[in-house]
């Protein structure tokens, strides 16, 4: 097999087992001709009033009597104040993950009076708790809410419990999303229609049974999520120039290839209508098939590995930061596992660097004083006095256990292969960058509380900058181990294919993630006949249920495919 290379696919799509329709008229046409209670549930961060108006207008156009109830009016003000309003303002950066359930926002069971004619539309977050006849889930991918809060373009009504208050990212990340996701996941087996409201005036929708049957098919074959890039102060232009992304704010800093809490899978037939389903539903509805029995036992339905890009080509260095160590993560933030990371250098400019670990003679007390002086007075931190640098050579992997100070320097495209928690960058220093005219805030107290002072000097180069070692090989290919550490639950491997033949692999009961890091791409062929093209820079999940598969190189050039998986316990 020597297929022609293709460009990076911005909108990978998979067929639905049913028909995706567009518009409220098409959605309500599926309702029975009898009195019903219809619940329209979903996350806080969408235009609920517009959705309710659209459904009501479509029903009235069919001469159906309609009553409406906004469940946000039934939320208990005391519960909202207790559960949804941060009371400890000492930490401006993070909140513990919310543990309450959507039902806790109400005083007792949510009851409604059944209609004698037509439809009672109960809408808003928690609507499905009213014991309805039918449940629809209205969904808006999380990137919309995050962008709206960050830009101020839709600042009101984004946060759970606060429909009339300007939005805040901290509550969105640590409170709203965990609560809404748990609620959605509990409803997933019985949702009657999934409604994608990215176009609020003409939403796309798919019947619930067809959502579930489509996901059942995807859980046994390779699948790729919809990628997108966020812009930040340090971002570069590599992804815009090489992959065709059009950034909102001039750069393509953060590439969301596969970050499970935010990732979506596009579902639709041909070039027609499509819905975007949360990737996480594959783990919720088919945990053993998708994750594997051992991974499910250890992580439940949490997909534990993420792949993303850090693009500083033409940009600036990331902040010097570390991530929480495990006990600190559990105690202060509520995650059961922590944010270990690795950097794989996909591309770099001459003389670019990765910062990693303390210098052998680093004085942590002095570093703390200088960081505090920088945060207070805006004085530059002498970073090279405290932290080591390494050449950012393409193909090199850097291991970054929690607590290790690190940063990607300017001029790199880094594939970040990491544990799924992704919102806990504890910053020591951010190069005196400013946001909206003021210095960007630093969470340096958290950072020093987690700093691993043993990661220094020659031990960093030996343990964290590992050299490839051949694991196995065959005709025209080999598989290398790029990085493994006892304290990190996942490993990073790489296939090197010379273009003459396929590499053979087997999931052996645990999912794999693949990324084409060099060359034109591969065709992934499973034992049961599924085939999936994977172009340069694309990322693919191979579910545990796939078992044996082959990687056929595309084009005549050698191909490198990075692979990660949860290490056996």
C-alpha positions in Angstrom: 0.0 0.0 0.0 1.4 3.4 -1.0 -1.5 5.8 -1.0 -1.3 9.5 -1.9 -0.7 11.8 1.0 -3.6 14.1 1.9 -3.6 17.4 3.9 -4.5 17.7 7.6 -8.3 17.2 8.0 -9.9 20.1 10.0 -13.3 18.4 10.3 -13.1 14.6 10.4 -16.5 13.1 10.2 -18.1 9.7 10.8 -21.5 8.4 9.5 -24.5 8.3 11.7 -26.6 5.2 11.9 -29.6 7.4 11.4 -30.4 10.8 9.8 -29.2 14.1 11.1 -31.9 16.7 10.6 -31.8 20.5 10.9 -34.2 23.0 12.3 -36.7 23.0 15.2 -39.6 22.1 12.8 -37.8 18.8 11.9 -37.1 18.0 15.5 -40.6 18.6 16.8 -42.0 16.6 13.9 -40.8 13.5 15.7 -43.0 14.2 18.8 -46.1 12.1 19.4 -49.6 13.5 18.9 -50.6 13.3 22.6 -50.1 15.4 25.7 -46.5 15.1 26.9 -43.9 16.7 29.1 -40.8 17.4 27.1 -37.6 18.2 28.9 -34.9 20.2 27.2 -31.8 19.8 29.3 -28.2 20.8 28.8 -25.3 22.9 30.1 -25.8 26.4 31.4 -23.7 28.1 28.7 -26.2 28.3 25.9 -29.1 30.7 24.9 -31.9 28.9 26.7 -34.6 31.5 26.0 -33.8 31.3 22.3 -34.0 27.5 22.3 -37.3 27.5 24.1 -38.7 30.1 21.7 -37.6 28.0 18.7 -39.3 24.8 20.0 -42.5 26.7 21.0 -42.8 28.4 17.7 -42.3 25.1 15.8 -45.0 23.4 17.9 -47.4 26.3 17.5 -46.8 26.1 13.7 -48.2 22.6 14.0 -51.2 23.9 15.9 -49.9 22.3 19.1 -50.7 23.9 22.4 -47.5 24.8 24.3 -46.8 25.6 27.9 -43.2 26.5 29.0 -41.4 26.3 32.3 -37.9 27.6 32.9 -36.4 25.4 35.6 -33.9 28.1 36.4 -36.8 29.8 38.2 -37.1 26.7 40.4 -33.5 26.7 41.5 -33.1 27.4 45.2 -31.4 30.7 45.8 -29.9 29.3 49.0 -28.5 26.3 47.1 -27.1 28.5 44.3 -25.4 30.7 46.9 -24.0 27.7 48.8 -22.9 25.6 45.8 -22.3 27.9 42.8 -20.8 31.0 44.4 -17.1 30.9 45.4 -16.7 32.1 49.0 -13.0 31.7 49.5 -11.4 34.4 47.4 -7.9 33.6 48.6 -7.2 31.6 45.5 -7.9 33.6 42.4 -6.8 30.8 40.1 -8.4 27.6 41.0 -11.4 26.0 42.7 -11.8 22.4 44.0 -13.8 20.4 41.5 -17.5 20.7 42.4 -18.9 17.6 43.9 -22.6 18.5 44.0 -25.2 17.2 41.6 -27.7 19.1 39.4 -30.5 17.9 41.6 -28.9 19.8 44.6 -29.9 23.1 43.0 -33.6 22.4 43.7 -35.5 22.2 47.0 -36.6 18.7 46.9 -37.9 16.8 43.8 -38.7 18.8 40.6 -42.4 18.3 40.0 -44.5 19.7 37.2 -48.2 19.5 36.5 -48.9 17.3 33.5 -50.7 18.9 30.5 -54.1 17.8 29.4 -53.4 19.0 25.9 -50.3 19.6 23.8 -46.8 19.9 25.2 -45.4 21.2 28.4 -41.8 22.3 27.6 -39.6 22.2 30.6 -36.2 23.7 29.8 -32.9 24.6 31.4 -30.1 22.7 33.2 -31.8 20.0 35.3 -35.0 19.9 33.3 -34.8 16.1 32.9 -35.2 15.7 36.7 -39.0 16.4 36.3 -39.7 12.8 35.2 -40.7 13.9 31.7 -42.1 11.7 28.9 -39.3 12.6 26.6 -35.8 14.1 27.2 -33.9 16.2 24.7 -30.3 17.3 25.3 -29.3 20.6 23.9 -25.5 20.9 23.6 -23.0 23.5 22.7 -19.3 22.5 22.6 -17.3 23.8 25.5 -15.0 25.9 23.3 -17.9 28.4 22.7 -18.4 29.1 26.4 -14.7 29.4 27.1 -14.2 31.8 24.2 -17.3 33.8 25.1 -16.1 34.3 28.7 -12.5 35.0 27.7 -13.6 37.6 25.1 -16.6 39.0 26.8 -18.7 38.5 23.7 -21.4 36.6 25.6 -20.5 37.4 29.3 -24.0 36.9 30.9 -25.6 33.6 31.7 -22.6 31.3 31.1 -22.1 30.0 34.6 -24.4 27.5 36.3 -26.6 29.1 38.9 -26.0 32.6 37.7 -28.1 33.3 34.5 -27.9 37.1 35.0 -24.2 37.4 36.1 -21.1 38.0 33.9 -19.3 34.7 33.3 -16.1 33.6 35.0 -13.7 30.9 33.6 -12.8 29.6 37.0 -16.4 28.6 37.8 -16.8 27.3 34.2 -13.8 24.9 34.5 -14.1 23.7 38.0 -17.8 23.9 38.9 -20.1 24.1 35.9 -18.5 21.6 33.6 -18.0 18.8 36.1 -21.6 19.1 37.4 -23.1 19.3 33.9 -21.0 16.5 32.6 -22.0 14.1 35.4 -25.7 15.0 34.7 -25.3 14.4 31.0 -23.5 11.1 31.5 -26.3 9.9 33.8 -28.9 10.8 31.2 -27.0 9.4 28.2 -28.6 6.0 28.1 -32.1 7.5 27.9 -31.8 10.8 26.0 -34.5 10.8 23.2 -32.9 13.4 21.0 -29.5 15.1 20.8 -29.6 18.7 19.6 -26.5 20.6 18.5 -27.2 24.3 18.9 -24.0 25.7 17.3 -26.5 27.3 14.9 -29.2 28.4 17.4 -31.7 29.2 14.7 -31.3 26.0 12.7 -30.0 23.3 15.2 -28.9 19.9 14.0 -30.3 16.9 15.8 -30.2 13.1 15.9 -32.5 10.7 17.6 -31.2 9.4 20.9 -31.2 5.7 19.9 -29.3 6.6 16.8 -26.7 8.6 18.9 -26.2 5.5 21.0 -26.0 3.1 18.0 -23.5 5.4 16.3 -21.3 5.6 19.4 -21.5 1.8 19.7 -20.0 1.5 16.2 -17.3 4.0 16.9 -16.3 2.3 20.1 -14.9 -0.6 18.2 -13.0 1.3 15.4 -10.3 4.0 15.2 -11.8 7.5 15.8 -10.4 11.0 15.6 -11.9 14.0 17.4 -12.5 17.5 15.9 -9.3 19.6 16.4 -9.2 23.3 17.1 -6.6 25.8 18.3 -6.9 28.5 21.0 -4.9 31.7 20.9 -2.8 33.0 23.9 -0.2 35.6 24.6 2.7 33.3 23.7 1.2 31.6 20.7 2.9 31.0 17.3 1.8 30.6 13.7 2.9 27.0 12.7 -0.5 25.5 12.8 -2.0 28.4 10.9 0.6 28.2 8.1 1.1 24.4 8.0 -2.4 23.0 8.9 -4.8 25.6 7.6 -6.3 26.8 10.9 -7.6 30.4 11.0 -7.0 31.6 14.5 -9.4 34.1 16.1 -6.7 36.2 17.7 -3.7 35.9 15.3 -2.0 32.8 16.7 -2.5 29.0 17.1 -1.0 28.5 20.6 -3.0 25.6 22.0 -4.0 22.8 19.6 -6.7 20.6 21.1 -6.1 17.3 19.3 -7.5 15.1 22.0 -8.5 16.6 25.4 -11.3 14.3 26.5 -13.3 16.7 28.7 -13.7 19.1 25.7 -13.2 16.9 22.7 -16.1 16.2 20.2 -16.7 13.7 17.4 -18.4 15.0 14.3 -21.3 12.8 13.1 -23.1 13.1 9.8 -23.7 11.8 6.3 -21.5 13.1 3.5 -21.4 16.9 3.3 -24.9 17.2 4.9 -25.9 18.2 8.4 -23.8 17.1 11.3 -23.9 17.0 15.1 -20.9 17.1 17.4 -21.0 14.5 20.2 -18.8 14.6 23.3 -15.9 12.2 23.0 -16.5 11.4 26.6 -19.8 9.6 25.8 -17.7 6.8 24.2 -16.1 6.2 27.6 -19.4 6.5 29.5 -21.5 4.2 27.3 -18.8 1.7 26.3 -16.1 1.9 29.0 -14.7 -1.6 28.7 -14.9 -1.7 24.9 -13.3 1.7 24.5 -10.9 2.0 27.4 -10.2 -1.6 28.2 -11.0 -3.5 31.4 -7.8 -2.6 33.3 -8.0 1.1 32.4 -11.6 1.2 33.4 -10.9 -0.4 36.7 -8.2 2.2 37.4 -9.8 5.3 36.0 -13.5 4.6 35.7 -14.9 6.4 32.7 -12.3 9.1 32.7 -10.2 9.0 29.6 -6.7 9.5 31.2 -4.4 10.6 28.4 -4.5 13.8 26.3 -2.7 14.9 23.1 -2.4 18.6 22.3 0.0 21.0 20.6 1.9 23.9 22.0 2.8 26.2 19.1 5.5 28.8 19.8 6.9 29.0 16.2 7.0 32.7 15.7 5.7 33.2 19.2 7.2 33.4 22.7 8.2 31.0 25.5 5.6 29.5 27.7 5.5 30.5 31.3 7.9 28.7 33.6 5.6 26.4 35.6 5.0 23.0 37.2 2.0 20.9 37.9 0.5 19.6 41.1 1.9 16.5 42.8 -0.6 13.8 43.4 -1.5 14.3 47.1 -1.7 18.1 46.5 -3.9 17.5 43.5 -6.3 15.3 45.5 -6.4 17.6 48.6 -6.6 21.0 47.0 -8.2 20.4 43.5 -10.2 17.2 43.8 -8.7 15.2 40.9 -7.9 11.5 41.7 -4.8 11.6 39.5 -2.3 14.3 38.6 -1.0 16.2 35.6 2.2 14.3 34.6 3.3 15.5 31.1 5.7 14.9 28.3 6.9 17.1 25.4 7.5 15.6 22.0 9.2 18.1 19.7 7.5 17.8 16.3 9.2 20.8 14.7 11.5 23.6 15.9 13.4 26.6 14.7 17.3 26.8 15.0 18.6 27.2 18.6 15.2 26.7 20.2 15.1 25.2 23.7 13.1 23.4 26.3 13.5 24.4 29.9 13.4 21.4 32.3 14.4 20.8 35.9 16.5 22.8 38.3 20.2 23.5 37.8 22.5 21.4 40.0 23.4 24.3 42.3 20.0 26.0 42.2 19.1 27.9 45.4 15.4 27.4 45.8 15.1 30.0 48.6 16.8 32.6 46.3 14.6 31.5 43.4 11.5 32.1 45.6 12.7 35.6 46.6 13.3 36.5 43.0 9.9 35.1 41.8 8.2 37.1 44.5 10.1 40.2 43.6 9.2 39.8 40.0 5.5 39.3 40.8 5.5 42.3 43.1 7.8 44.8 41.4 8.0 43.5 37.8 11.7 42.8 37.9 13.0 40.1 35.4 13.7 36.7 36.8 17.1 35.3 35.9 15.6 32.0 34.7 19.0 30.6 33.6 20.3 30.8 37.1 17.7 28.4 38.3 16.4 26.1 35.5 18.3 24.0 32.9 17.8 24.2 29.2 18.0 21.5 26.5 18.1 21.7 22.7 14.6 21.3 21.2 15.6 18.8 18.6 12.7 17.3 16.5 12.0 13.8 17.6 13.2 14.3 21.2 10.8 13.4 24.1 11.1 15.2 27.4 9.5 13.6 30.5 7.9 16.1 32.9 6.7 14.4 36.1 4.4 16.5 38.4 6.4 19.1 40.3 9.2 19.5 37.7 9.7 23.1 36.6 9.5 23.4 32.8 8.6 25.4 29.7 8.7 25.2 26.0 10.8 27.9 24.6 10.0 30.1 21.6 10.2 28.5 18.1 8.8 25.0 18.9 5.9 22.9 17.9 5.5 20.5 20.9 3.2 17.6 20.9 2.2 17.5 24.6 1.4 13.9 25.6 0.0 14.1 29.1 -2.4 13.0 31.8 -5.9 14.3 31.1 -6.1 17.0 33.9 -5.1 20.1 31.9 -6.1 23.2 33.9 -3.4 23.3 36.5 -0.4 25.2 35.3 1.3 26.5 38.5 3.3 29.5 37.2 6.6 30.7 38.6 7.3 33.3 36.0 5.7 34.6 32.7 8.4 36.8 31.2 6.7 39.9 32.5 3.9 39.5 29.9 0.9 41.7 30.3 -2.8 41.1 29.7 -5.2 44.0 29.2 -2.4 46.3 30.3 -1.6 44.6 33.6 0.9 41.8 34.4 -0.5 38.3 34.0 -1.1 36.8 37.4 1.2 34.1 38.7 0.1 31.2 40.9 3.6 31.0 42.3 2.5 30.0 45.8 1.0 26.8 44.4 4.0 26.3 42.3 6.5 26.4 45.1 4.3 24.2 47.2 4.6 21.5 44.5 8.2 22.1 43.3 10.2 18.8 43.2 13.7 20.0 44.3 15.2 16.6 43.5 14.8 17.0 39.8 18.0 18.8 39.1 21.4 18.6 37.4 22.6 15.5 35.7 19.7 13.4 37.0 17.3 15.4 34.8 19.3 14.6 31.7 19.5 10.9 32.7 15.9 10.3 33.8 13.8 12.9 31.9 15.6 13.2 28.5 15.7 9.5 27.6 17.1 8.1 24.4 15.0 5.8 22.2 15.4 2.0 22.7 14.0 -0.6 20.4 11.2 -2.6 21.8 10.5 -4.8 18.7 10.9 -4.7 15.0 9.9 -6.3 11.7 10.5 -5.9 8.0 10.5 -2.2 7.2 9.6 -1.0 10.7 10.5 -0.8 14.4 8.8 0.2 17.6 10.8 2.3 20.1 10.2 3.2 23.7 10.7 7.0 23.9 9.9 7.5 27.6 8.7 5.6 30.7 9.0 6.4 34.4 7.8 4.4 37.3 5.8 7.3 38.7 4.0 8.0 35.4 1.1 5.8 34.6 1.5 6.0 30.8 4.3 5.4 28.3 5.3 6.9 25.0 6.5 4.8 22.1 7.3 5.5 18.4 6.9 3.5 15.2 9.5 4.2 12.6 8.4 2.9 9.1 10.8 3.1 6.2 8.0 3.0 3.6 8.4 -0.6 2.5 5.8 -2.4 4.6 3.2 -2.2 7.4 3.9 -2.3 11.1 1.9 -4.7 13.2 0.4 -3.9 16.6 -2.3 -5.1 19.1 -4.2 -3.1 21.7 -4.1 -6.1 24.0 -7.1 -4.8 25.9 -6.1 -1.1 26.4 -6.7 1.9 24.1 -3.8 3.3 22.0 -3.4 6.9 20.8 -1.5 7.5 17.6 0.0 10.7 16.1 1.9 11.1 12.8 4.9 13.1 13.9 6.9 12.9 10.6 6.3 11.8 7.0 3.1 11.8 4.9 0.9 9.6 7.1 -0.4 6.1 7.6 -3.4 4.0 6.9 -4.6 2.2 10.0 -6.2 -1.1 9.2 -7.9 -3.2 11.8 -8.3 -7.0 11.9 -12.0 -6.7 11.2 -11.5 -4.6 8.1 -11.9 -1.0 9.3 -9.5 1.4 7.6 -8.7 5.0 8.7 -6.4 7.5 7.0 -4.1 9.4 9.4 -2.2 12.4 7.9 0.8 14.2 9.2 0.1 15.9 12.6 -3.3 14.2 13.1 -4.2 12.2 16.2 -6.2 9.0 16.4 -7.7 6.8 19.2 -7.6 3.1 18.7 -10.2 1.6 21.2 -9.2 -1.4 23.3 -11.7 -3.6 21.5 -9.9 -3.2 18.2 -7.2 -5.8 19.1 -4.8 -6.3 16.2 -4.2 -3.6 13.6 -1.6 -2.6 11.0 0.0 0.7 10.1 0.6 1.1 6.4 2.9 4.0 5.5 1.6 6.6 3.0 4.0 8.0 0.4 7.6 7.1 -0.3 9.2 8.9 2.7 9.9 7.3 6.1 7.0 7.8 8.6 7.2 8.3 12.3 4.1 7.6 14.4 4.1 8.4 18.1 2.0 6.1 20.3 0.9 6.4 23.9 -1.0 4.0 26.2 -1.6 3.3 29.9 1.1 1.1 31.2 -0.1 -2.3 32.7 -0.6 -2.1 36.4 
